[in-house]
Amino acid sequence: MSAARTTTTEHKPTPAPRSRRTRRIAIGGAIAAVLAVTLTACGDKFSEPFKDAPRSGKENGAPMDLIRMADGFSNVGNKCDGPNMVYVLYHADNAYGSLSVVKDDPRCTK
């Protein structure tokens, strides 16, 4: 014979669901926070000048000759710095680039 088991379960009251307005405010705040962090973290190397190391009193402010490549390829800038030709490769605002120097370039000795 089996004895009948009676079990009692205590039901905890469920918390009231958030209203749709409260949920929308919370989601909107989270989106605004993510956008604020993203937009302030992006650097504009190409479009915002002088974001570089401190400078000495000696500067070469002559303009560069630019070679603009088709989309998807790095652009090239070159200019003389004393007797040396300096080449800089860059791609818009991306954080990478490269530098090359040709020592005693005949185009720079005038």
HUCORHU-V702910 format. One line per field, one symbol per residue. psi: psi as a letter, one per 40 degrees, with the letter a starting at -180 (. if undefined). A space follows every 10 residues. Layout:
psi=???
This chain:
psi=ihihhhihhh hihiihiiid dddddddddd dddddddddd ehigddehif gaiiiiehig eiiihhhhii heiiihiiih gbeihhhhhi gbeieiiihi hhhfhdeeh.
